[in-house]
Amino acid sequence: MTDFTLIDALRTKAQERGDHTALVFQGRETSYRDLDARASQVAQSLLKQGIQPHARIAFMGKNSDRYFELLLGAQKIRAVVVGVNSRLAGPEVAYVLNNAEAEMVFVGEDFVPLIENIIADCTTVKKVVAMNGGHAAWDDFEPWRNASAAEDPMIQGAIDDDFIQLYTSGTTGHPKGVQLTNGNMQDALVQVRADWGEWQADDHVLLCMPLFHIAGVNVGLIGLHAGSKVTILPDVDPAEILRLIGEEKISVLFMVPAVILFVMQQEALAKTDLSSVRQVIYGASPIAEELLVQASAAFKCDFMQVYGLTETTGCATHLPPADHDPARGKLRSCGKPNTGVDIRIVDENGKDVPQGEVGEIIMRAKSNMKGYWHNDAATQDAIRDGYFYTGDAGFLDDEGYVFIHDRVKDMIVSGGENVYPAEVENALFAHPQIADVAVIGVPDERWGEAVKACVVLETGADVQAQDIIDWARERIAGYKLPKSVDFIDALPRNPSGKILRRELREPYWEGHERRVG
């Protein structure tokens, strides 16, 4: 494949499949030709606002077809879309917008009050656009877009241009902006086509994962690149997923394990015609073997597990359908490296460990990020000698399958969302009756892992677990909140004062072979 940008691919599809449906959102259909034209209008409107190449514009809203108009319009002028996690609290959103130096914010109706409350603190934002209109002071997206002609500016992009910036939580409590380039996405598409994503023009793809996640972005872009019809759900809605499968004949969809569980719990499952589905892709967090067996039996189609991180454009390994036979003994594996991905297991000194021994999973691929925005120290720590250090601990079996065993870092994955203990601890430690606190992940049948706070109270304190959770609710996103609180006398620490999280975790994970959710 020659070097290309994402917008080059859209222009090609607009010529090849102009009259075919590209996007469906709540009954609104957009053809490939119209998607290209609207992206050109967005590009021209961005130029009128003074947006220059490499400038950041932010999107905070539920999933929508308009997101792709914005993303592809930004591509036409070499601008970068910053996806803001819609589950963040106000101060967290303000940090992201300021760190990204976002010049514009496109906001969905559900998040208007949040943006109104923080916009005065966002020093680089020059304009806010209301995606659904109805705001007295902000432009309505459609009139703002339609004020410009559908004339493609034909600004030549570069393979090393950032096309998107997604934020991943940091162990210091501040999220990091992951810079993903046209080249990263180009290689991701190579991996997809070679290993698991032979999506066709006649496929009907369902996008139900959030677009502030690489999984949601990838599903949409892979589908558009294939010329498929992509139906977008604003939120994860298990009942609606089943309805769309049955009535609209969805053929391909991606779900995190928690969503698979919710779908399997729907009463309508037994009455839904699932025969149109030919492939279910899952990932972002491990899945219980029994749930996987049950889902495979219900859908009677190919299941494909994928493993990757935001920093690797969501790509690293795949577990193909044949390896989902329980007799293969690979259900706990996340599969083999994708085409062009070099995976090693190393010790704390970066030396390869013997086959079968646990170490840190590192990987080298063209899909690895450019770096963390304005954070050279974190970039240099994460990328060494061309390898990205994932923070996941695992091993390779004698057939080259990757098994995730534990985490080098302390990240908790709850329902596919990343939670770093330091963020939660920072919020809790400010409570006047908390003397010390540590946050860990514990097993949870529904979410994979649940956040637990281990709290040491001040002498004479009178506070209940729910009081602590309510305190945190005002300071951090809901998915980061502790689901439970244990009161203990003292935290285990090493001589240098570092919390021994493994000692805290051990009683809860006893009997669990896989020490992640």
C-alpha positions in Angstrom: 0.0 0.0 0.0 1.3 3.5 -0.9 1.2 6.2 1.7 -2.2 7.8 2.1 -4.3 9.8 4.5 -7.7 8.8 5.7 -9.3 11.5 3.7 -7.7 10.1 0.5 -9.6 6.9 1.2 -12.9 8.8 1.7 -12.4 10.6 -1.6 -11.9 7.3 -3.3 -15.0 5.8 -1.7 -17.1 8.8 -2.7 -16.2 8.1 -6.3 -16.6 4.4 -6.1 -19.7 4.1 -3.9 -21.1 7.6 -4.1 -24.8 6.6 -3.9 -24.3 3.8 -1.4 -25.1 4.4 2.3 -22.1 5.2 4.4 -23.7 6.2 7.8 -27.0 5.6 9.5 -27.9 7.5 12.7 -31.3 7.4 14.3 -33.0 6.9 10.9 -30.8 9.5 9.1 -28.9 8.1 6.2 -25.8 9.6 4.6 -24.3 8.4 1.3 -20.6 8.3 0.7 -20.9 11.2 -1.7 -22.8 13.3 0.8 -20.4 12.4 3.6 -17.5 13.7 1.4 -19.4 16.8 0.6 -20.3 17.6 4.2 -16.7 17.0 5.2 -15.7 19.6 2.6 -18.3 22.0 4.1 -16.9 21.4 7.6 -13.3 21.9 6.3 -14.3 25.3 4.7 -16.1 26.4 7.9 -13.0 25.5 10.0 -10.8 27.5 7.6 -13.1 30.5 8.1 -12.6 30.1 11.9 -8.8 30.4 11.3 -8.0 26.7 12.0 -4.6 25.9 10.7 -2.8 22.6 10.0 -2.1 20.6 13.2 -4.5 22.7 15.3 -6.6 20.8 17.8 -10.4 20.9 17.8 -12.3 19.0 20.4 -15.5 16.8 20.3 -17.5 16.1 23.5 -20.7 14.3 22.9 -22.5 11.0 22.4 -21.8 9.0 19.3 -23.2 10.6 16.1 -22.8 10.6 12.3 -21.8 14.3 12.7 -18.7 13.2 14.5 -17.4 11.6 11.2 -18.3 14.8 9.3 -16.1 16.7 11.8 -13.3 14.1 11.8 -13.1 13.9 8.0 -13.5 17.7 7.6 -10.6 18.3 9.9 -8.6 15.8 7.9 -9.2 17.9 4.8 -7.3 20.8 6.4 -4.8 18.7 8.4 -6.4 19.6 11.7 -6.6 17.1 14.6 -9.8 16.0 16.4 -9.4 15.6 20.2 -11.9 13.0 21.5 -13.0 14.0 25.1 -14.2 11.2 27.3 -17.8 12.2 27.9 -17.7 10.5 31.3 -15.2 12.9 32.8 -16.0 15.4 35.5 -15.7 19.1 34.7 -12.2 19.7 36.1 -10.9 16.7 34.1 -12.5 18.0 30.9 -10.9 21.5 31.4 -7.5 19.8 31.9 -7.9 17.9 28.6 -9.0 21.0 26.6 -6.2 23.1 28.0 -3.5 20.4 27.6 -4.6 19.9 24.0 -4.7 23.6 23.4 -8.0 23.1 21.7 -9.2 26.1 19.7 -12.7 24.9 19.2 -15.1 22.6 21.0 -18.0 20.8 19.4 -20.4 19.8 22.2 -23.5 17.5 22.3 -26.6 18.6 24.0 -26.1 16.4 27.1 -22.8 18.2 27.9 -23.8 21.8 27.4 -24.1 22.5 31.1 -20.7 21.0 31.8 -18.9 23.0 29.1 -20.8 26.2 30.2 -19.4 25.7 33.7 -15.7 25.3 32.6 -15.4 27.3 29.4 -14.0 30.4 31.2 -11.1 28.2 32.4 -10.3 26.9 28.9 -7.9 29.6 27.8 -7.2 28.4 24.2 -10.8 27.8 23.1 -12.0 30.5 20.7 -15.4 29.1 19.7 -17.9 26.5 20.9 -20.4 24.9 18.5 -23.5 23.2 19.7 -23.9 19.9 17.8 -27.7 19.8 18.4 -28.3 23.5 18.4 -30.6 25.4 20.7 -27.9 27.5 22.5 -28.3 31.2 22.8 -24.6 32.0 22.5 -23.1 29.2 20.4 -23.5 28.4 16.8 -25.7 25.4 15.7 -23.6 22.8 13.9 -25.7 22.4 10.8 -26.1 26.1 9.9 -22.5 26.6 10.8 -21.5 23.8 8.4 -24.0 24.8 5.7 -22.7 28.4 5.6 -19.8 27.0 3.5 -19.7 25.5 0.1 -19.0 21.8 -0.4 -15.7 22.6 -2.1 -12.9 20.3 -1.2 -9.9 22.5 -0.2 -7.6 19.7 -1.4 -4.9 20.6 1.1 -2.3 17.8 0.9 -1.8 15.9 4.1 1.2 13.9 5.2 1.6 10.4 6.5 3.1 11.7 9.8 0.2 14.1 10.4 -1.7 13.5 13.6 -5.3 12.8 12.7 -6.7 12.2 16.2 -5.7 12.7 19.8 -7.3 10.5 22.4 -6.6 10.9 26.1 -5.6 8.0 28.4 -5.5 8.3 32.1 -2.1 8.7 33.7 -0.6 7.3 36.9 0.2 10.8 38.1 -3.5 11.7 38.0 -3.3 13.7 34.7 -4.4 12.1 31.4 -2.0 11.9 28.5 -2.8 12.9 24.9 -2.0 10.0 22.6 -1.0 11.3 19.1 -2.1 8.9 16.4 -1.1 9.6 12.8 -2.2 8.8 9.3 0.6 6.3 9.2 -0.5 4.7 12.4 -4.0 4.2 11.0 -2.6 3.0 7.7 -0.7 0.2 9.4 -3.7 -0.6 11.6 -5.8 -1.1 8.4 -3.1 -3.4 7.0 -3.2 -5.5 10.2 -7.0 -5.6 10.1 -7.2 -6.7 6.5 -4.5 -9.3 6.9 -5.6 -10.9 10.1 -9.3 -10.4 11.0 -11.2 -7.6 9.3 -12.1 -8.7 5.8 -15.1 -6.5 5.9 -16.9 -6.1 2.6 -18.9 -3.4 0.9 -22.1 -5.4 1.5 -21.5 -5.6 5.2 -23.7 -3.8 7.7 -21.4 -2.7 10.6 -22.8 -1.7 14.0 -20.8 1.0 15.9 -22.0 0.9 19.5 -18.8 1.7 21.4 -18.0 5.3 22.4 -16.0 7.5 19.9 -13.7 8.8 22.6 -12.3 5.2 22.6 -10.0 3.9 19.9 -12.3 0.9 19.5 -15.2 3.1 18.5 -13.1 5.2 16.1 -11.6 2.1 14.5 -15.0 0.4 13.9 -16.2 3.5 12.1 -13.1 4.0 10.0 -12.6 0.4 9.1 -16.2 0.2 8.0 -15.9 3.3 5.9 -12.6 2.2 4.4 -14.3 -1.0 3.3 -17.3 0.8 1.8 -19.7 -0.8 4.3 -22.9 0.7 5.7 -22.1 1.8 9.3 -25.0 2.2 11.8 -24.1 4.3 14.8 -25.7 4.1 18.2 -25.5 7.2 20.5 -25.0 5.0 23.6 -24.4 1.4 24.4 -28.0 0.0 24.5 -28.2 -3.8 24.7 -31.9 -3.9 23.7 -31.3 -1.6 20.7 -28.3 -3.7 19.7 -30.6 -6.8 19.5 -33.3 -4.8 17.7 -30.9 -3.6 15.0 -29.4 -7.1 14.5 -32.9 -8.6 14.1 -34.5 -5.8 12.0 -31.6 -4.2 10.1 -29.5 -7.3 9.6 -26.2 -6.3 11.2 -23.4 -8.5 10.0 -20.4 -7.2 11.9 -20.1 -5.7 15.4 -17.6 -5.0 18.1 -18.5 -5.3 21.8 -16.5 -5.2 25.0 -17.1 -8.2 27.2 -19.4 -6.2 29.6 -21.6 -5.3 26.6 -21.7 -9.0 25.5 -22.8 -9.9 29.0 -25.6 -7.3 29.0 -26.8 -8.4 25.5 -26.8 -12.1 26.7 -29.0 -11.0 29.7 -31.7 -9.5 27.5 -35.0 -11.4 27.4 -35.3 -10.6 23.7 -32.2 -12.6 22.9 -34.1 -15.8 22.5 -36.6 -14.2 20.1 -34.1 -12.3 18.0 -33.0 -13.5 14.6 -29.2 -13.4 14.9 -28.5 -15.2 11.6 -27.3 -12.0 9.8 -24.3 -11.7 12.2 -21.2 -13.3 10.7 -18.5 -11.8 13.0 -18.4 -10.5 16.6 -15.2 -8.8 17.5 -14.5 -8.3 21.2 -11.6 -6.8 23.3 -10.6 -3.9 25.6 -10.8 -6.2 28.6 -10.7 -10.0 29.2 -13.8 -12.1 29.0 -15.0 -14.9 31.2 -14.7 -18.2 29.4 -18.2 -19.3 30.2 -19.7 -16.1 28.9 -17.7 -16.6 25.7 -18.9 -20.1 25.3 -22.5 -19.0 25.8 -22.3 -16.1 23.4 -20.7 -18.3 20.7 -23.5 -20.7 21.1 -26.2 -18.0 20.9 -24.8 -16.1 17.9 -23.4 -19.2 16.0 -20.9 -17.0 14.2 -17.2 -16.3 14.2 -15.8 -14.7 17.3 -12.6 -12.8 17.1 -10.7 -11.4 20.1 -8.4 -8.4 19.6 -5.9 -6.9 22.0 -4.3 -3.5 21.7 -4.1 -0.1 23.4 -4.9 3.4 22.5 -1.1 3.9 22.1 -1.0 1.1 19.5 -4.0 2.3 17.5 -6.0 -0.5 19.2 -3.9 -3.1 17.4 -1.5 -5.8 18.6 -2.8 -9.4 18.6 -5.8 -11.4 17.5 -7.4 -14.7 18.5 -9.1 -16.2 15.4 -12.3 -18.1 15.4 -10.6 -21.5 15.2 -8.9 -20.9 18.6 -12.3 -20.3 20.3 -12.8 -24.0 20.4 -12.4 -24.8 24.1 -10.5 -27.9 23.2 -7.7 -25.7 21.8 -6.9 -24.4 25.3 -6.5 -20.8 24.0 -9.5 -19.1 25.4 -7.4 -17.3 28.1 -5.0 -16.1 25.4 -5.4 -12.8 23.5 -3.9 -14.6 20.5 -0.9 -14.2 18.2 0.8 -11.0 17.1 -0.8 -9.2 14.1 1.0 -8.9 10.8 3.9 -6.6 11.2 3.8 -6.6 15.0 6.8 -7.7 16.9 6.0 -8.7 20.5 8.6 -9.5 23.2 8.3 -10.4 26.9 11.0 -8.7 28.9 12.2 -8.3 32.5 12.7 -5.1 34.4 16.0 -4.5 32.5 14.4 -4.9 29.1 16.0 -8.3 28.5 13.9 -11.1 27.0 12.7 -13.7 29.5 12.6 -17.4 28.7 9.5 -18.7 26.9 6.7 -19.3 29.3 8.0 -16.9 32.0 6.1 -13.8 32.9 7.4 -10.4 32.0 6.3 -7.1 30.6 4.7 -7.2 27.1 6.4 -4.8 24.7 5.7 -4.4 21.0 7.1 -2.7 17.9 4.8 -1.8 15.0 4.1 1.0 12.6 0.8 1.4 14.4 2.5 2.5 17.6 1.7 6.1 18.5 3.9 9.1 17.6 4.0 10.0 21.3 2.2 11.7 24.2 1.3 15.3 23.4 3.6 17.8 25.2 5.0 15.0 27.4 8.4 14.0 26.3 9.3 12.3 29.5 6.3 10.0 29.4 7.0 9.3 25.7 10.6 8.4 26.3 9.5 6.1 29.2 6.9 4.4 27.1 8.9 4.0 23.8 12.4 2.6 24.1 14.5 1.3 21.2 11.4 1.3 19.0 9.3 -0.8 21.4 6.2 0.4 23.2 6.1 -0.8 26.8 2.5 -1.7 27.5 2.6 -2.0 31.3 0.8 -5.4 30.9 2.6 -8.5 32.2 2.2 -11.8 30.4 4.0 -14.7 28.7 4.2 -16.5 25.4 3.4 -20.1 25.1 5.2 -22.6 22.9 3.0 -21.7 20.0 3.6 -18.0 20.2 0.2 -17.1 21.8 0.2 -14.2 24.1 -1.3 -14.7 27.6 -1.9 -11.7 29.8 -1.1 -12.6 33.4 -1.1 -9.4 35.4 -0.3 -5.7 35.2 3.1 -4.1 35.6 1.3 -0.9 36.2 -1.6 -0.5 38.6 -4.3 0.3 36.0 -7.7 -1.1 36.7 -10.0 -2.1 33.7 -13.6 -1.9 34.7 -16.1 -2.6 31.9 -13.6 -1.7 29.3 -12.8 1.7 31.0 -9.2 2.4 32.3 -9.0 3.6 35.9 -5.7 4.5 37.5 -5.6 4.3 41.3 -3.7 7.5 41.7 -6.6 9.5 40.2 -9.1 8.0 42.6 -6.7 8.2 45.6 -6.1 11.9 44.9 -9.8 12.6 45.1 -10.3 10.5 48.2 -7.3 11.8 50.1 -8.7 15.3 50.3 -11.6 14.0 52.5 -11.0 15.5 55.9 -11.6 12.2 57.7 -9.3 10.0 55.6 -5.8 9.6 56.9 -4.5 7.2 54.2 -6.0 5.5 51.2 -5.1 3.0 48.5 -7.2 1.9 45.5 -7.1 -1.5 43.9 -9.1 -3.6 41.4 -11.0 -6.6 42.6 -12.8 -9.3 40.7 -16.3 -8.5 39.5 -18.5 -10.9 37.5 -20.2 -8.1 35.6 -17.4 -5.5 35.0 -14.3 -7.7 35.0 -12.8 -5.6 37.8 -14.4 -3.2 40.3 -12.7 -0.3 42.0 -12.2 -0.8 45.7 -10.9 1.8 48.2 -8.9 0.6 51.2 -9.2 3.5 53.7 -7.4 4.4 56.9 -9.5 6.9 58.9 -8.4 9.7 61.1 -8.6 8.9 64.8 -12.1 9.4 66.0 -13.6 9.7 62.5 -17.2 8.9 62.0 -17.8 8.2 58.3 -19.5 5.5 56.3 -18.5 3.9 53.0 -21.3 5.7 51.1 -20.1 9.1 52.4 -16.7 8.5 50.9 -18.2 7.4 47.6 -20.4 10.5 47.5 -17.4 12.7 48.2 -15.5 11.2 45.3 -18.6 11.6 43.0 -18.2 15.4 43.0 -14.6 15.2 41.9 -14.1 12.4 39.4 -16.0 10.6 36.7 -18.6 8.1 37.7 -16.9 5.0 36.3 -13.8 5.8 38.5 -15.8 5.8 41.7 -15.1 3.0 44.3 -17.8 0.4 44.2 -16.9 -0.6 47.7 -14.8 0.7 50.6 -12.9 -1.3 53.2 -11.7 0.3 56.4 -8.3 -0.9 57.6 -5.8 0.1 60.3 -2.8 0.7 58.1 -1.7 0.3 54.5 1.1 -2.1 53.8 4.2 -0.2 52.5 7.8 -1.0 51.7 10.7 0.7 53.4 10.6 3.6 50.9 6.9 4.2 51.6 5.5 2.7 48.4 2.1 1.0 48.9 2.3 -2.7 48.4 -0.8 -3.1 46.3 -0.2 -6.7 45.6 -0.6 -7.5 49.3 -3.9 -5.6 49.3 -5.1 -7.3 46.2 -4.1 -10.8 47.0 -7.0 -11.9 49.3 -9.5 -10.8 46.7 -7.8 -12.5 43.8 -7.1 -15.8 45.6 -8.1 -18.7 43.4 -8.2 -16.5 40.2 -5.5 -17.7 37.7 -5.8 -14.6 35.6 -5.1 -11.5 37.8 -6.8 -9.0 35.6 -10.6 -8.6 35.1 
